[in-house]
Amino acid sequence: MIYRKIILAGGNGYLGGLLAQHFSALAEEVIILSRSLQAAKGNIKTVLWNGKTEGKWCKQLENADLLVNLCGKNVNCRYTPKNQEKIINSRVIPTRLLGKTIIGLTNPPKLWINITSATIYRHAEDRPQDEYTGEIGDGFSVDVCKAWESSFFESETPQTRKIALRMGIVLGRTDSAFPRLLNLVRFGLGGKQGNGRQYVNWVHEQDAVRTIEWLLNNDSISGVVNCTSPHAVTNKALMQAIRKAYGFGFGLPAPEWLLAIGARIIGTETELILKSRWVEPAVLLANGFEFKHATIDEAVHDILG
C-alpha cells in the first residue's frame, strides 16, 4: 500500500529518523516539521516550524494519512525547576498547537499518534501494568505524562483518529539506550544497577516502527496503546542478556548509592534507572499484533548481529 503523506512533527531525533526511513519507501512524501531546515533526501523533506505558533507549515497537514508527534525535550537531565518547565512545555505546547491546527483543516490527517511514555504507570514489581487495569503513578515524570496526554485528548478531532502511544525504552543499533548499556559491558561495568529487580519496559526499534504502521492500518483502534515488548525483563536479566550476547561473562554491579553520585556528576536522575517499569501491551496483543523481536535475547542478538 502506498500512502499519500506522512507527517513527523519534531522528527529529527532517533525515532523520527527510523520512521522517516521506513515510510519513505511506502509513501509519496514524508514531511518532517523541524526548527532547522535540512536538505531533502529523496521524498523526505523538512518544513520549518517552531512548535509554538501557526504558520505556512499548517497546510502541510492537509490530506495526510498519518501525523506522528515526537516533540519533547530529553528527560535525561536533572529535574531542576527550569528543566521541569522546559520538559513539560516542550510537550504540551506543540501538542495543543497541532490539535488547534487539525480542527481548522478541511482534510485533516486520518490518524494522529502522539508518542508519549510508558513511565506514566506506577513503580511495579508485583504485576504488569496494561491499558485496562494499569495504575497511574506519581512524581514528576508521571505528572509530565499526564499533562502530555491531557493536552492531546482535550481537542476534539472528529475526522482524525487519535492514539496516545505509550512508548517503552527503544533498543536499537545507534543513538538509543542500547549503545550506552553495551559500553558499560565493554568496560566491565555491565552488572545489575541498584538491586537489579526493577523491570525495564523495552521495545526493539523495528517493532516500534512496525507498531505505528500497523496502527495506521487498523482503524478500529484509538485511545491509549502501550508500545512495549510483551516480555519485560528485570534490569539484572537485561544486563545478563547483553553480556551473554557480547561474550562477556562478568560485569561489576552499581549499587544505588553509587548511581546517585554518578547521576549528579553527569546531570541526570536515578529514577531513569531505578524505577520499575513493568508494562504490558494488552491492546496490541488483543488485536493480533505480532512482535518480530518479542524476547530480550532475540532483540539483543539482532542488534549486535
Helices and strands as residue ranges (DSSP letters): E 3-9, H 14-24, E 27-34, E 44-48, G 56-61, E 66-69, H 81-103, E 111-117, G 118-120, H 140-153, E 161-167, E 169-171, H 177-186, E 199-200, E 202-204, H 205-216, E 223-227, E 233-234, H 235-246, H 256-266, H 271-274, H 282-286, H 296-304
